[in-house]
């Protein structure tokens, strides 16, 4: 009889310990975590913005080369203007995204 009672007793103890552990985990301060996340975001934001501007510069160089190639191969069909507008628009978009994010978060 004691052998069949021991697993039930063990399960009860484990359940009580688990319930207490969950209660302790939930009792942690949420403000500290939010403050830490805010600090980390502000710390990495300048690096991310610089990275976005660098990607935009590389895209502009690649776009300039591609537009030049299309312009030389174009026979008056207007493909060079479409290519230039597309590449210019993508570079402006990525710069605007970085600026809007900076303004939105107040950095």
KEZABA-828297 format. One record per atom (N, C-alpha, C): residue number from 0; residue in three letters; atom name; x, y, z. Coordinates in nm, 3 decimals. Layout:
<rs>
num residu atome xx yy zz
NUM ala CA X Y Z
...
</rs>
This chain:
<rs>
num residu atome xx yy zz
0 unk N 0.081 -0.120 0.000
0 unk CA 0.000 0.000 0.000
0 unk C 0.086 0.127 0.000
1 unk N 0.193 0.137 0.075
1 unk CA 0.272 0.260 0.073
1 unk C 0.334 0.288 -0.063
2 unk N 0.362 0.186 -0.141
2 unk CA 0.422 0.207 -0.273
2 unk C 0.325 0.276 -0.368
3 unk N 0.197 0.245 -0.361
3 unk CA 0.102 0.308 -0.450
3 unk C 0.070 0.450 -0.404
4 unk N 0.087 0.477 -0.276
4 unk CA 0.060 0.611 -0.223
4 unk C 0.175 0.708 -0.251
5 unk N 0.297 0.657 -0.261
5 unk CA 0.415 0.743 -0.280
5 unk C 0.410 0.823 -0.410
6 unk N 0.376 0.767 -0.526
6 unk CA 0.369 0.849 -0.647
6 unk C 0.264 0.959 -0.637
7 unk N 0.151 0.930 -0.572
7 unk CA 0.049 1.033 -0.556
7 unk C 0.100 1.146 -0.468
8 unk N 0.169 1.111 -0.365
8 unk CA 0.227 1.212 -0.274
8 unk C 0.334 1.294 -0.347
9 unk N 0.414 1.228 -0.425
9 unk CA 0.518 1.296 -0.502
9 unk C 0.457 1.391 -0.604
10 unk N 0.354 1.349 -0.671
10 unk CA 0.286 1.435 -0.768
10 unk C 0.226 1.557 -0.700
11 unk N 0.170 1.537 -0.581
11 unk CA 0.113 1.649 -0.508
11 unk C 0.221 1.750 -0.472
12 unk N 0.335 1.703 -0.425
12 unk CA 0.445 1.794 -0.389
12 unk C 0.497 1.870 -0.512
13 unk N 0.512 1.800 -0.621
13 unk CA 0.559 1.865 -0.742
13 unk C 0.459 1.970 -0.792
14 unk N 0.331 1.939 -0.779
14 unk CA 0.228 2.034 -0.821
14 unk C 0.232 2.159 -0.734
15 unk N 0.249 2.143 -0.605
15 unk CA 0.256 2.258 -0.515
15 unk C 0.380 2.341 -0.545
16 unk N 0.494 2.277 -0.566
16 unk CA 0.617 2.349 -0.598
16 unk C 0.605 2.423 -0.731
17 unk N 0.543 2.362 -0.827
17 unk CA 0.524 2.426 -0.957
17 unk C 0.431 2.547 -0.945
18 unk N 0.327 2.534 -0.869
18 unk CA 0.234 2.647 -0.850
18 unk C 0.303 2.763 -0.779
19 unk N 0.384 2.734 -0.679
19 unk CA 0.458 2.840 -0.610
19 unk C 0.560 2.905 -0.702
20 unk N 0.625 2.823 -0.784
20 unk CA 0.724 2.876 -0.878
20 unk C 0.661 2.968 -0.980
21 unk N 0.544 2.932 -1.030
21 unk CA 0.474 3.017 -1.126
21 unk C 0.433 3.147 -1.060
22 unk N 0.391 3.141 -0.935
22 unk CA 0.355 3.262 -0.863
22 unk C 0.474 3.355 -0.845
23 unk N 0.591 3.300 -0.820
23 unk CA 0.710 3.384 -0.806
23 unk C 0.751 3.445 -0.938
24 unk N 0.738 3.371 -1.045
24 unk CA 0.776 3.423 -1.176
24 unk C 0.681 3.536 -1.216
25 unk N 0.555 3.523 -1.189
25 unk CA 0.459 3.626 -1.224
25 unk C 0.473 3.751 -1.139
26 unk N 0.538 3.742 -1.025
26 unk CA 0.548 3.856 -0.934
26 unk C 0.663 3.949 -0.969
27 unk N 0.733 3.926 -1.078
27 unk CA 0.844 4.012 -1.114
27 unk C 0.794 4.146 -1.166
28 unk N 0.882 4.247 -1.157
28 unk CA 0.847 4.383 -1.195
28 unk C 0.849 4.397 -1.347
29 unk N 0.737 4.437 -1.406
29 unk CA 0.727 4.456 -1.550
29 unk C 0.787 4.587 -1.596
30 unk N 0.789 4.687 -1.507
30 unk CA 0.845 4.818 -1.544
30 unk C 0.994 4.809 -1.572
31 unk N 1.064 4.727 -1.497
31 unk CA 1.208 4.712 -1.520
31 unk C 1.235 4.651 -1.657
32 unk N 1.155 4.555 -1.696
32 unk CA 1.174 4.492 -1.827
32 unk C 1.143 4.591 -1.940
33 unk N 1.039 4.671 -1.923
33 unk CA 1.004 4.769 -2.025
33 unk C 1.112 4.876 -2.035
34 unk N 1.163 4.921 -1.922
34 unk CA 1.270 5.021 -1.922
34 unk C 1.397 4.965 -1.988
35 unk N 1.427 4.840 -1.959
35 unk CA 1.544 4.777 -2.021
35 unk C 1.527 4.764 -2.172
36 unk N 1.408 4.725 -2.217
36 unk CA 1.383 4.713 -2.360
36 unk C 1.391 4.849 -2.428
37 unk N 1.339 4.953 -2.363
37 unk CA 1.346 5.088 -2.419
37 unk C 1.491 5.134 -2.433
38 unk N 1.571 5.107 -2.332
38 unk CA 1.712 5.144 -2.338
38 unk C 1.786 5.071 -2.448
39 unk N 1.757 4.943 -2.464
39 unk CA 1.823 4.865 -2.569
39 unk C 1.781 4.914 -2.707
40 unk N 1.654 4.949 -2.722
40 unk CA 1.607 4.999 -2.852
40 unk C 1.674 5.131 -2.887
41 unk N 1.683 5.219 -2.790
41 unk CA 1.748 5.348 -2.814
41 unk C 1.897 5.331 -2.844
42 unk N 1.958 5.232 -2.781
42 unk CA 2.100 5.207 -2.802
42 unk C 2.128 5.157 -2.944
43 unk N 2.043 5.069 -2.994
43 unk CA 2.066 5.009 -3.125
43 unk C 2.003 5.088 -3.239
44 unk N 1.922 5.187 -3.208
44 unk CA 1.850 5.257 -3.313
44 unk C 1.942 5.336 -3.404
45 unk N 2.041 5.403 -3.347
45 unk CA 2.133 5.483 -3.430
45 unk C 2.210 5.394 -3.527
46 unk N 2.250 5.277 -3.479
46 unk CA 2.320 5.183 -3.565
46 unk C 2.227 5.134 -3.677
47 unk N 2.102 5.105 -3.643
47 unk CA 2.006 5.061 -3.744
47 unk C 1.978 5.169 -3.848
48 unk N 1.968 5.294 -3.802
48 unk CA 1.944 5.404 -3.896
48 unk C 2.062 5.420 -3.991
49 unk N 2.183 5.413 -3.937
49 unk CA 2.302 5.423 -4.021
49 unk C 2.306 5.308 -4.121
50 unk N 2.267 5.189 -4.077
50 unk CA 2.263 5.075 -4.168
50 unk C 2.161 5.097 -4.279
51 unk N 2.045 5.152 -4.246
51 unk CA 1.944 5.178 -4.350
51 unk C 1.994 5.282 -4.450
52 unk N 2.062 5.385 -4.403
52 unk CA 2.117 5.485 -4.494
52 unk C 2.226 5.424 -4.583
53 unk N 2.306 5.335 -4.526
53 unk CA 2.411 5.269 -4.605
53 unk C 2.352 5.179 -4.712
54 unk N 2.248 5.106 -4.676
54 unk CA 2.182 5.021 -4.775
54 unk C 2.122 5.107 -4.886
55 unk N 2.066 5.221 -4.848
55 unk CA 2.010 5.312 -4.949
55 unk C 2.117 5.365 -5.043
56 unk N 2.235 5.396 -4.989
56 unk CA 2.345 5.445 -5.074
56 unk C 2.390 5.337 -5.172
57 unk N 2.401 5.214 -5.124
57 unk CA 2.442 5.104 -5.213
57 unk C 2.336 5.080 -5.320
58 unk N 2.208 5.086 -5.279
58 unk CA 2.101 5.071 -5.377
58 unk C 2.104 5.182 -5.481
59 unk N 2.137 5.303 -5.438
59 unk CA 2.144 5.416 -5.533
59 unk C 2.256 5.394 -5.634
60 unk N 2.371 5.344 -5.589
60 unk CA 2.481 5.317 -5.682
60 unk C 2.445 5.207 -5.781
61 unk N 2.386 5.100 -5.731
61 unk CA 2.345 4.991 -5.820
61 unk C 2.239 5.041 -5.918
62 unk N 2.145 5.119 -5.867
62 unk CA 2.040 5.174 -5.953
62 unk C 2.096 5.267 -6.059
63 unk N 2.195 5.349 -6.023
63 unk CA 2.255 5.440 -6.120
63 unk C 2.322 5.362 -6.234
64 unk N 2.391 5.255 -6.198
64 unk CA 2.457 5.172 -6.300
64 unk C 2.353 5.105 -6.390
65 unk N 2.248 5.052 -6.330
65 unk CA 2.145 4.985 -6.410
65 unk C 2.072 5.084 -6.501
66 unk N 2.042 5.203 -6.448
66 unk CA 1.974 5.303 -6.530
66 unk C 2.064 5.346 -6.646
67 unk N 2.193 5.361 -6.618
67 unk CA 2.288 5.398 -6.724
67 unk C 2.290 5.291 -6.834
68 unk N 2.290 5.164 -6.794
68 unk CA 2.290 5.056 -6.893
68 unk C 2.161 5.055 -6.974
69 unk N 2.047 5.077 -6.906
69 unk CA 1.918 5.080 -6.977
69 unk C 1.913 5.200 -7.069
70 unk N 1.967 5.313 -7.024
70 unk CA 1.965 5.435 -7.103
70 unk C 2.044 5.418 -7.233
71 unk N 2.159 5.350 -7.221
71 unk CA 2.240 5.327 -7.341
71 unk C 2.175 5.226 -7.436
72 unk N 2.099 5.133 -7.383
72 unk CA 2.036 5.031 -7.466
72 unk C 1.897 5.075 -7.514
73 unk N 1.842 5.180 -7.454
73 unk CA 1.706 5.224 -7.486
73 unk C 1.703 5.291 -7.624
74 unk N 1.598 5.266 -7.696
74 unk CA 1.582 5.324 -7.829
74 unk C 1.463 5.418 -7.833
75 unk N 1.444 5.494 -7.728
75 unk CA 1.336 5.590 -7.725
75 unk C 1.205 5.536 -7.674
76 unk N 1.207 5.422 -7.608
76 unk CA 1.084 5.362 -7.557
76 unk C 1.050 5.407 -7.415
77 unk N 1.134 5.485 -7.354
77 unk CA 1.106 5.536 -7.221
77 unk C 1.138 5.441 -7.108
78 unk N 1.208 5.332 -7.138
78 unk CA 1.242 5.237 -7.032
78 unk C 1.340 5.296 -6.931
79 unk N 1.426 5.384 -6.976
79 unk CA 1.523 5.445 -6.885
79 unk C 1.453 5.531 -6.781
80 unk N 1.350 5.603 -6.820
80 unk CA 1.277 5.686 -6.725
80 unk C 1.203 5.601 -6.621
81 unk N 1.147 5.491 -6.665
81 unk CA 1.079 5.400 -6.572
81 unk C 1.178 5.339 -6.474
82 unk N 1.293 5.296 -6.524
82 unk CA 1.394 5.237 -6.437
82 unk C 1.447 5.340 -6.338
83 unk N 1.470 5.463 -6.384
83 unk CA 1.520 5.568 -6.295
83 unk C 1.417 5.600 -6.187
84 unk N 1.291 5.607 -6.224
84 unk CA 1.186 5.637 -6.127
84 unk C 1.175 5.526 -6.023
85 unk N 1.186 5.402 -6.066
85 unk CA 1.176 5.290 -5.973
85 unk C 1.291 5.288 -5.873
86 unk N 1.413 5.305 -5.921
86 unk CA 1.528 5.304 -5.831
86 unk C 1.529 5.426 -5.741
87 unk N 1.495 5.541 -5.793
87 unk CA 1.491 5.662 -5.711
87 unk C 1.382 5.649 -5.604
88 unk N 1.269 5.595 -5.641
88 unk CA 1.160 5.576 -5.545
88 unk C 1.196 5.480 -5.433
89 unk N 1.266 5.373 -5.466
89 unk CA 1.305 5.278 -5.361
89 unk C 1.405 5.340 -5.264
90 unk N 1.497 5.420 -5.315
90 unk CA 1.595 5.487 -5.226
90 unk C 1.527 5.591 -5.139
91 unk N 1.436 5.667 -5.195
91 unk CA 1.362 5.766 -5.116
91 unk C 1.278 5.697 -5.010
92 unk N 1.217 5.585 -5.045
92 unk CA 1.134 5.511 -4.950
92 unk C 1.215 5.466 -4.828
93 unk N 1.331 5.408 -4.850
93 unk CA 1.408 5.357 -4.736
93 unk C 1.460 5.472 -4.648
94 unk N 1.492 5.586 -4.707
94 unk CA 1.534 5.701 -4.627
94 unk C 1.415 5.756 -4.548
95 unk N 1.299 5.761 -4.610
95 unk CA 1.179 5.809 -4.540
95 unk C 1.139 5.715 -4.426
96 unk N 1.155 5.586 -4.447
96 unk CA 1.122 5.490 -4.341
96 unk C 1.211 5.515 -4.219
97 unk N 1.339 5.535 -4.240
97 unk CA 1.429 5.563 -4.128
97 unk C 1.392 5.692 -4.058
98 unk N 1.355 5.794 -4.133
98 unk CA 1.318 5.922 -4.075
98 unk C 1.186 5.913 -3.999
99 unk N 1.089 5.844 -4.055
99 unk CA 0.958 5.831 -3.989
99 unk C 0.971 5.750 -3.861
100 unk N 1.050 5.644 -3.863
100 unk CA 1.070 5.565 -3.742
100 unk C 1.137 5.649 -3.634
101 unk N 1.234 5.728 -3.672
101 unk CA 1.301 5.815 -3.576
101 unk C 1.201 5.915 -3.516
102 unk N 1.116 5.974 -3.599
102 unk CA 1.017 6.069 -3.550
102 unk C 0.909 6.000 -3.466
103 unk N 0.869 5.881 -3.505
103 unk CA 0.765 5.809 -3.432
103 unk C 0.809 5.773 -3.291
104 unk N 0.931 5.727 -3.275
104 unk CA 0.980 5.689 -3.144
104 unk C 1.042 5.805 -3.068
105 unk N 1.051 5.921 -3.129
105 unk CA 1.103 6.038 -3.060
105 unk C 1.251 6.031 -3.029
106 unk N 1.326 5.976 -3.121
106 unk CA 1.471 5.962 -3.098
106 unk C 1.548 6.069 -3.170
</rs>
